[in-house]
Amino acid sequence: MTSQTLRLDPAVRPARAPESVLVFEKAPEQPYSVIARVESKAGSVFRGFDDLRLRIIDQAAQLGGDAVIVGPESTTTEFIILTTGMIPSETKKQTGEVIIFR
């Protein structure tokens, strides 16, 4: 599993516990600022979207974010060609915006 973080705000904030980071599926009504975007990917059948979401929450906690707005889940399938046939290989991806409340 991998993740990439694009910081949009250079301010350094104290890390917080992952359990304290709120998770939204759509933008909250209260005013906020986006401080980073995180993309998490997994190419293993043993990793699910819950694992990707936890990775995004962990990144948000390390950045001192108050919450994460998670984006849609996506899966891409590629086929690996072997001498004995083709094997499907799935990559799961989820993105999130790390936010702080104003």
C-alpha positions as CSV (number, residue, x, y, z in Angstrom):
1,M,0.0,0.0,0.0
2,T,1.3,3.5,-0.9
3,S,0.2,7.0,-0.3
4,Q,1.1,10.4,-1.6
5,T,0.5,13.7,0.2
6,L,0.3,17.1,-1.5
7,R,0.6,19.8,1.1
8,L,-1.3,22.9,0.2
9,D,-0.5,24.8,3.4
10,P,3.1,25.0,4.7
11,A,2.1,25.7,8.3
12,V,3.3,23.0,10.7
13,R,0.6,21.8,13.1
14,P,1.0,19.4,16.0
15,A,0.0,15.8,15.2
16,R,-3.1,14.5,16.8
17,A,-4.6,11.0,17.5
18,P,-6.1,9.4,14.4
19,E,-9.3,8.6,16.4
20,S,-9.8,12.4,16.8
21,V,-9.9,13.0,13.0
22,L,-13.5,13.4,11.7
23,V,-14.4,11.7,8.4
24,F,-16.9,13.3,6.0
25,E,-18.1,11.9,2.7
26,K,-19.1,15.3,1.5
27,A,-18.0,18.8,2.5
28,P,-19.1,19.9,6.0
29,E,-21.3,23.0,6.4
30,Q,-19.0,24.8,8.8
31,P,-16.2,26.9,7.3
32,Y,-12.9,25.1,6.6
33,S,-9.6,25.2,4.8
34,V,-8.0,22.4,2.8
35,I,-4.4,21.9,4.0
36,A,-3.5,18.8,2.0
37,R,-4.7,16.2,-0.5
38,V,-3.9,12.5,0.1
39,E,-4.1,9.7,-2.4
40,S,-3.8,6.1,-1.1
41,K,-3.4,3.0,-3.4
42,A,-3.3,-0.7,-2.8
43,G,-2.4,-3.4,-5.4
44,S,-3.1,-6.4,-3.2
45,V,-6.3,-8.4,-2.9
46,F,-5.7,-8.5,0.8
47,R,-6.1,-4.7,1.2
48,G,-9.5,-3.2,1.0
49,F,-11.0,0.3,0.9
50,D,-11.1,0.4,4.7
51,D,-7.3,0.1,4.8
52,L,-7.0,2.9,2.3
53,R,-9.3,5.1,4.4
54,L,-7.3,4.4,7.5
55,R,-4.1,5.4,5.8
56,I,-5.7,8.7,4.7
57,I,-6.9,9.3,8.3
58,D,-3.4,8.5,9.7
59,Q,-1.9,11.0,7.3
60,A,-4.4,13.7,8.3
61,A,-3.6,13.1,12.0
62,Q,0.1,13.5,11.3
63,L,-0.6,16.8,9.6
64,G,-2.7,18.0,12.4
65,G,-5.9,18.0,10.4
66,D,-9.3,18.3,12.1
67,A,-11.0,16.1,9.5
68,V,-10.9,14.4,6.1
69,I,-13.3,14.6,3.2
70,V,-13.0,11.3,1.5
71,G,-13.4,11.0,-2.2
72,P,-15.0,8.1,-4.2
73,E,-13.4,4.7,-4.2
74,S,-12.1,3.4,-7.5
75,T,-10.7,0.2,-8.8
76,T,-8.7,-0.4,-12.0
77,T,-8.0,-3.8,-13.4
78,E,-5.0,-4.8,-15.6
79,F,-4.2,-8.2,-16.9
80,I,-0.8,-9.8,-16.6
81,I,0.0,-12.1,-19.5
82,L,1.8,-15.3,-18.6
83,T,2.6,-18.3,-20.7
84,T,-0.2,-20.1,-19.0
85,G,-2.8,-17.4,-19.5
86,M,-3.8,-14.0,-18.1
87,I,-4.2,-13.0,-14.5
88,P,-6.2,-10.0,-13.4
89,S,-4.4,-7.5,-11.2
90,E,-6.5,-4.9,-9.3
91,T,-5.4,-1.6,-7.9
92,K,-7.7,0.2,-5.5
93,K,-7.5,3.9,-5.0
94,Q,-9.0,6.5,-2.6
95,T,-8.3,10.2,-2.2
96,G,-9.1,12.6,0.7
97,E,-8.8,16.3,1.5
98,V,-7.3,17.1,4.9
99,I,-9.1,20.1,6.4
100,I,-8.9,22.4,9.4
101,F,-11.9,24.2,10.7
102,R,-11.8,28.0,10.8
